[in-house]
Amino acid sequence: MFPAKDPGYRVSFVRLASGIRVRVVERGNADAPPVLMLPGWGSSVYIWRRNLPAVADAGFRAISVDLKGSGLSDKPLGEREYTSEALVAHLGDILDALELERPVLVGHSQSASIAYRFARKNPSRVAALVLVSPVGHAGVKLLWLYKLLTPKALRGLLPSLCTRTAIRITLHRVYGKLRRFSERDVLEFHSPCHFPEFPIAQRDSLHAFDWSERVSGRLEIPALIMHGTADHLVRGDTIPDYLRAIPGAEAVEIRGAGHIVPEEAAEQVNAALVAFLRRTREK
């Protein structure tokens, strides 16, 4: 699994206060300002492979982690592990274990919502937010169907259904018009399926997480929001809701990109992300 045998990365495992062990992948100067990049639902650090080098080359400590339930991190089972509150607390445990003081949080998909909720609860612990293809505050299209197809009674069958064919179908659904996924992508996204706990943990997260909590309050923090116009998972009112809640937040719309913007439009994402990070650092 990425970044195996690539000397440009530092890979480690840390034990959190909760007892959960998570994988950490880093690139860049360890003393540089930290940027913590969080993969979305069902994804590992692989989702940021086209972005970590750009962030590190721009003079930042680029860090990504496999959140619990995904990648090579521990995969505890039970819906209570994957509620919104549990995942926000999990992110706090990661910051504590890595001794990160006021990092920039970059979240994709579900993790954009987790990062936002963490910053709203702990604004003094976050320097800035980057929300990429954010979901989790206005519902997800067809979520009712996904839940209907994965009842608790079928949890034990899920490992046998986590096949490469299932991964290909999923990638077809989340990609837009800018790039086709490769067989390497299929293999990387399928790799966690070798752990039978993985699909069960993702099912538990699907059911336990609050995908419809409205964006509320006011968060005074630098923020950048990126999304693709061909992303059918991000509802139309999501971005305006964030812009109202975070005064001064910037929005970047990428024409033709689907849900996995960091892969489909890496150059555009990197340009916007690095420029934002530099502006944030200068303040």
One Martini backbone bead per residue (centre of mass of N, CA, C, O) as a GRO file, in nm:
protein
  283
    1MET     BB    1   0.098   0.035   0.018
    2PHE     BB    2   0.084   0.341   0.030
    3PRO     BB    3   0.439   0.431   0.038
    4ALA     BB    4   0.593   0.192  -0.057
    5LYS     BB    5   0.940   0.238  -0.087
    6ASP     BB    6   0.927   0.551  -0.034
    7PRO     BB    7   1.173   0.779   0.072
    8GLY     BB    8   0.986   1.051   0.088
    9TYR     BB    9   0.868   0.898   0.339
   10ARG     BB   10   0.712   0.886   0.662
   11VAL     BB   11   0.643   0.594   0.861
   12SER     BB   12   0.393   0.544   1.119
   13PHE     BB   13   0.287   0.449   1.455
   14VAL     BB   14   0.019   0.545   1.676
   15ARG     BB   15  -0.088   0.576   2.011
   16LEU     BB   16  -0.370   0.645   2.155
   17ALA     BB   17  -0.557   0.719   2.429
   18SER     BB   18  -0.775   0.496   2.330
   19GLY     BB   19  -0.567   0.261   2.190
   20ILE     BB   20  -0.547   0.343   1.907
   21ARG     BB   21  -0.399   0.262   1.595
   22VAL     BB   22  -0.216   0.477   1.368
   23ARG     BB   23  -0.138   0.587   1.056
   24VAL     BB   24   0.159   0.772   0.945
   25VAL     BB   25   0.216   1.022   0.685
   26GLU     BB   26   0.517   1.189   0.571
   27ARG     BB   27   0.631   1.522   0.450
   28GLY     BB   28   0.898   1.697   0.515
   29ASN     BB   29   0.960   1.920   0.748
   30ALA     BB   30   0.924   1.864   1.090
   31ASP     BB   31   0.943   2.198   1.158
   32ALA     BB   32   0.713   2.270   1.002
   33PRO     BB   33   0.419   2.362   0.926
   34PRO     BB   34   0.126   2.198   0.984
   35VAL     BB   35  -0.049   1.954   0.763
   36LEU     BB   36  -0.360   1.792   0.797
   37MET     BB   37  -0.465   1.503   0.605
   38LEU     BB   38  -0.799   1.383   0.548
   39PRO     BB   39  -0.964   1.117   0.479
   40GLY     BB   40  -1.232   0.972   0.366
   41TRP     BB   41  -1.460   0.759   0.320
   42GLY     BB   42  -1.283   0.459   0.261
   43SER     BB   43  -1.004   0.600   0.293
   44SER     BB   44  -0.670   0.676   0.243
   45VAL     BB   45  -0.370   0.832   0.197
   46TYR     BB   46  -0.386   0.793  -0.114
   47ILE     BB   47  -0.570   1.046  -0.179
   48TRP     BB   48  -0.287   1.240  -0.129
   49ARG     BB   49  -0.047   1.170  -0.333
   50ARG     BB   50  -0.075   1.449  -0.520
   51ASN     BB   51  -0.031   1.660  -0.254
   52LEU     BB   52   0.198   1.618  -0.050
   53PRO     BB   53   0.443   1.721  -0.217
   54ALA     BB   54   0.344   2.016  -0.257
   55VAL     BB   55   0.332   2.092   0.042
   56ALA     BB   56   0.626   2.027   0.111
   57ASP     BB   57   0.761   2.209  -0.116
   58ALA     BB   58   0.624   2.477   0.029
   59GLY     BB   59   0.715   2.438   0.354
   60PHE     BB   60   0.565   2.186   0.477
   61ARG     BB   61   0.411   1.960   0.698
   62ALA     BB   62   0.307   1.667   0.555
   63ILE     BB   63   0.006   1.507   0.674
   64SER     BB   64  -0.121   1.169   0.710
   65VAL     BB   65  -0.412   0.963   0.792
   66ASP     BB   66  -0.555   0.676   0.912
   67LEU     BB   67  -0.841   0.633   1.010
   68LYS     BB   68  -1.043   0.475   1.181
   69GLY     BB   69  -1.135   0.187   0.977
   70SER     BB   70  -0.874   0.241   0.793
   71GLY     BB   71  -0.646   0.107   0.623
   72LEU     BB   72  -0.380   0.051   0.877
   73SER     BB   73  -0.565   0.095   1.090
   74ASP     BB   74  -0.763   0.052   1.323
   75LYS     BB   75  -1.091  -0.158   1.350
   76PRO     BB   76  -1.333  -0.083   1.515
   77LEU     BB   77  -1.642  -0.198   1.637
   78GLY     BB   78  -1.921  -0.010   1.616
   79GLU     BB   79  -2.120   0.265   1.607
   80ARG     BB   80  -1.991   0.430   1.848
   81GLU     BB   81  -1.712   0.480   1.686
   82TYR     BB   82  -1.886   0.662   1.433
   83THR     BB   83  -1.969   0.905   1.539
   84SER     BB   84  -1.935   1.231   1.534
   85GLU     BB   85  -1.814   1.255   1.820
   86ALA     BB   86  -1.601   1.027   1.794
   87LEU     BB   87  -1.443   1.155   1.548
   88VAL     BB   88  -1.367   1.418   1.683
   89ALA     BB   89  -1.211   1.287   1.916
   90HIS     BB   90  -1.010   1.136   1.734
   91LEU     BB   91  -0.875   1.389   1.623
   92GLY     BB   92  -0.774   1.493   1.895
   93ASP     BB   93  -0.592   1.247   1.953
   94ILE     BB   94  -0.404   1.293   1.713
   95LEU     BB   95  -0.295   1.569   1.792
   96ASP     BB   96  -0.179   1.475   2.059
   97ALA     BB   97   0.014   1.244   1.957
   98LEU     BB   98   0.162   1.460   1.747
   99GLU     BB   99   0.192   1.744   1.869
  100LEU     BB  100  -0.025   1.953   1.748
  101GLU     BB  101  -0.012   2.302   1.687
  102ARG     BB  102  -0.215   2.448   1.493
  103PRO     BB  103  -0.317   2.319   1.241
  104VAL     BB  104  -0.391   2.244   0.927
  105LEU     BB  105  -0.704   2.140   0.803
  106VAL     BB  106  -0.758   1.864   0.572
  107GLY     BB  107  -1.069   1.770   0.421
  108HIS     BB  108  -1.243   1.485   0.291
  109SER     BB  109  -1.556   1.482   0.288
  110GLN     BB  110  -1.625   1.362   0.582
  111SER     BB  111  -1.360   1.504   0.697
  112ALA     BB  112  -1.460   1.790   0.658
  113SER     BB  113  -1.674   1.771   0.878
  114ILE     BB  114  -1.489   1.691   1.108
  115ALA     BB  115  -1.307   1.943   1.095
  116TYR     BB  116  -1.528   2.151   1.140
  117ARG     BB  117  -1.633   2.044   1.414
  118PHE     BB  118  -1.367   2.072   1.558
  119ALA     BB  119  -1.326   2.380   1.513
  120ARG     BB  120  -1.592   2.470   1.647
  121LYS     BB  121  -1.503   2.341   1.929
  122ASN     BB  122  -1.164   2.414   1.861
  123PRO     BB  123  -1.041   2.700   1.750
  124SER     BB  124  -0.749   2.713   1.900
  125ARG     BB  125  -0.640   2.432   1.738
  126VAL     BB  126  -0.677   2.600   1.459
  127ALA     BB  127  -0.553   2.774   1.182
  128ALA     BB  128  -0.705   2.611   0.943
  129LEU     BB  129  -0.929   2.544   0.659
  130VAL     BB  130  -0.985   2.253   0.435
  131LEU     BB  131  -1.257   2.188   0.211
  132VAL     BB  132  -1.319   1.881   0.038
  133SER     BB  133  -1.593   1.771  -0.065
  134PRO     BB  134  -1.828   1.833   0.138
  135VAL     BB  135  -1.981   1.616   0.380
  136GLY     BB  136  -2.240   1.627   0.657
  137HIS     BB  137  -2.481   1.886   0.634
  138ALA     BB  138  -2.702   1.791   0.374
  139GLY     BB  139  -2.664   1.526   0.302
  140VAL     BB  140  -2.705   1.221   0.097
  141LYS     BB  141  -2.745   1.085  -0.184
  142LEU     BB  142  -2.894   0.773  -0.125
  143LEU     BB  143  -2.852   0.695   0.175
  144TRP     BB  144  -3.106   0.524   0.226
  145LEU     BB  145  -3.009   0.292   0.039
  146TYR     BB  146  -2.742   0.216   0.175
  147LYS     BB  147  -2.879   0.142   0.445
  148LEU     BB  148  -3.077  -0.071   0.337
  149LEU     BB  149  -2.828  -0.261   0.222
  150THR     BB  150  -2.692  -0.234   0.544
  151PRO     BB  151  -2.779  -0.411   0.768
  152LYS     BB  152  -2.697  -0.552   1.063
  153ALA     BB  153  -2.756  -0.853   0.968
  154LEU     BB  154  -2.515  -0.814   0.721
  155ARG     BB  155  -2.226  -0.763   0.833
  156GLY     BB  156  -2.092  -1.055   0.787
  157LEU     BB  157  -2.103  -1.022   0.454
  158LEU     BB  158  -1.920  -0.780   0.363
  159PRO     BB  159  -1.636  -0.902   0.304
  160SER     BB  160  -1.743  -1.062   0.041
  161LEU     BB  161  -1.827  -0.770  -0.106
  162CYS     BB  162  -1.519  -0.662  -0.105
  163THR     BB  163  -1.448  -0.599  -0.419
  164ARG     BB  164  -1.320  -0.493  -0.712
  165THR     BB  165  -1.593  -0.446  -0.842
  166ALA     BB  166  -1.703  -0.261  -0.619
  167ILE     BB  167  -1.484  -0.046  -0.653
  168ARG     BB  168  -1.540   0.029  -0.946
  169ILE     BB  169  -1.828   0.124  -0.904
  170THR     BB  170  -1.758   0.347  -0.702
  171LEU     BB  171  -1.562   0.509  -0.885
  172HIS     BB  172  -1.765   0.573  -1.106
  173ARG     BB  173  -1.944   0.750  -0.910
  174VAL     BB  174  -1.705   0.967  -0.806
  175TYR     BB  175  -1.627   1.038  -1.077
  176GLY     BB  176  -1.576   1.244  -1.336
  177LYS     BB  177  -1.432   1.413  -1.637
  178LEU     BB  178  -1.098   1.438  -1.597
  179ARG     BB  179  -1.057   1.127  -1.492
  180ARG     BB  180  -0.931   0.807  -1.489
  181PHE     BB  181  -0.914   0.525  -1.341
  182SER     BB  182  -0.698   0.282  -1.226
  183GLU     BB  183  -0.577  -0.020  -1.134
  184ARG     BB  184  -0.418   0.093  -0.899
  185ASP     BB  185  -0.657   0.223  -0.761
  186VAL     BB  186  -0.816  -0.033  -0.711
  187LEU     BB  187  -0.601  -0.174  -0.535
  188GLU     BB  188  -0.582   0.042  -0.311
  189PHE     BB  189  -0.891   0.048  -0.233
  190HIS     BB  190  -0.890  -0.273  -0.179
  191SER     BB  191  -0.677  -0.348   0.038
  192PRO     BB  192  -0.855  -0.324   0.308
  193CYS     BB  193  -1.033  -0.585   0.237
  194HIS     BB  194  -0.832  -0.790   0.383
  195PHE     BB  195  -0.994  -0.669   0.616
  196PRO     BB  196  -1.287  -0.763   0.760
  197GLU     BB  197  -1.337  -0.492   0.928
  198PHE     BB  198  -1.363  -0.270   0.717
  199PRO     BB  199  -1.659  -0.290   0.600
  200ILE     BB  200  -1.791  -0.276   0.880
  201ALA     BB  201  -1.685   0.001   0.968
  202GLN     BB  202  -1.812   0.155   0.726
  203ARG     BB  203  -2.098   0.082   0.793
  204ASP     BB  204  -2.106   0.209   1.075
  205SER     BB  205  -2.048   0.496   0.974
  206LEU     BB  206  -2.289   0.529   0.784
  207HIS     BB  207  -2.502   0.498   1.029
  208ALA     BB  208  -2.378   0.692   1.271
  209PHE     BB  209  -2.344   0.932   1.114
  210ASP     BB  210  -2.413   1.279   1.076
  211TRP     BB  211  -2.520   1.396   0.752
  212SER     BB  212  -2.741   1.655   0.857
  213GLU     BB  213  -2.593   1.865   1.003
  214ARG     BB  214  -2.611   2.181   1.039
  215VAL     BB  215  -2.477   2.469   0.961
  216SER     BB  216  -2.351   2.659   1.240
  217GLY     BB  217  -2.283   2.955   1.329
  218ARG     BB  218  -1.946   3.098   1.399
  219LEU     BB  219  -1.627   3.098   1.219
  220GLU     BB  220  -1.307   3.237   1.297
  221ILE     BB  221  -1.145   3.129   1.006
  222PRO     BB  222  -0.947   3.023   0.782
  223ALA     BB  223  -1.085   2.933   0.449
  224LEU     BB  224  -1.118   2.650   0.219
  225ILE     BB  225  -1.328   2.564  -0.069
  226MET     BB  226  -1.365   2.254  -0.253
  227HIS     BB  227  -1.526   2.174  -0.576
  228GLY     BB  228  -1.717   1.988  -0.801
  229THR     BB  229  -1.954   2.001  -1.064
  230ALA     BB  230  -1.964   1.657  -1.076
  231ASP     BB  231  -2.076   1.639  -0.776
  232HIS     BB  232  -2.340   1.434  -0.641
  233LEU     BB  233  -2.278   1.450  -0.313
  234VAL     BB  234  -2.286   1.759  -0.322
  235ARG     BB  235  -2.493   1.975  -0.220
  236GLY     BB  236  -2.593   2.290  -0.321
  237ASP     BB  237  -2.611   2.417  -0.008
  238THR     BB  238  -2.332   2.370   0.125
  239ILE     BB  239  -2.140   2.603   0.047
  240PRO     BB  240  -2.314   2.847   0.142
  241ASP     BB  241  -2.321   2.758   0.437
  242TYR     BB  242  -2.018   2.789   0.490
  243LEU     BB  243  -1.989   3.090   0.403
  244ARG     BB  244  -2.175   3.192   0.635
  245ALA     BB  245  -2.010   3.056   0.883
  246ILE     BB  246  -1.732   3.160   0.725
  247PRO     BB  247  -1.594   3.438   0.720
  248GLY     BB  248  -1.393   3.472   0.427
  249ALA     BB  249  -1.427   3.238   0.270
  250GLU     BB  250  -1.308   3.032   0.019
  251ALA     BB  251  -1.399   2.947  -0.327
  252VAL     BB  252  -1.352   2.646  -0.534
  253GLU     BB  253  -1.433   2.568  -0.869
  254ILE     BB  254  -1.432   2.254  -1.053
  255ARG     BB  255  -1.458   2.173  -1.363
  256GLY     BB  256  -1.572   1.832  -1.396
  257ALA     BB  257  -1.547   1.743  -1.113
  258GLY     BB  258  -1.577   1.528  -0.871
  259HIS     BB  259  -1.530   1.399  -0.558
  260ILE     BB  260  -1.211   1.334  -0.632
  261VAL     BB  261  -1.034   1.602  -0.660
  262PRO     BB  262  -0.731   1.531  -0.581
  263GLU     BB  263  -0.711   1.341  -0.841
  264GLU     BB  264  -0.843   1.489  -1.089
  265ALA     BB  265  -0.723   1.802  -0.978
  266ALA     BB  266  -0.427   1.843  -0.864
  267GLU     BB  267  -0.318   2.111  -0.978
  268GLN     BB  268  -0.551   2.292  -0.878
  269VAL     BB  269  -0.541   2.215  -0.584
  270ASN     BB  270  -0.244   2.287  -0.526
  271ALA     BB  271  -0.253   2.585  -0.603
  272ALA     BB  272  -0.474   2.667  -0.397
  273LEU     BB  273  -0.349   2.546  -0.140
  274VAL     BB  274  -0.070   2.684  -0.135
  275ALA     BB  275  -0.170   2.976  -0.145
  276PHE     BB  276  -0.329   2.957   0.119
  277LEU     BB  277  -0.100   2.871   0.309
  278ARG     BB  278   0.075   3.124   0.262
  279ARG     BB  279  -0.131   3.333   0.358
  280THR     BB  280  -0.165   3.212   0.643
  281ARG     BB  281   0.136   3.234   0.732
  282GLU     BB  282   0.150   3.560   0.702
  283LYS     BB  283  -0.064   3.629   0.944
   0.00000   0.00000   0.00000
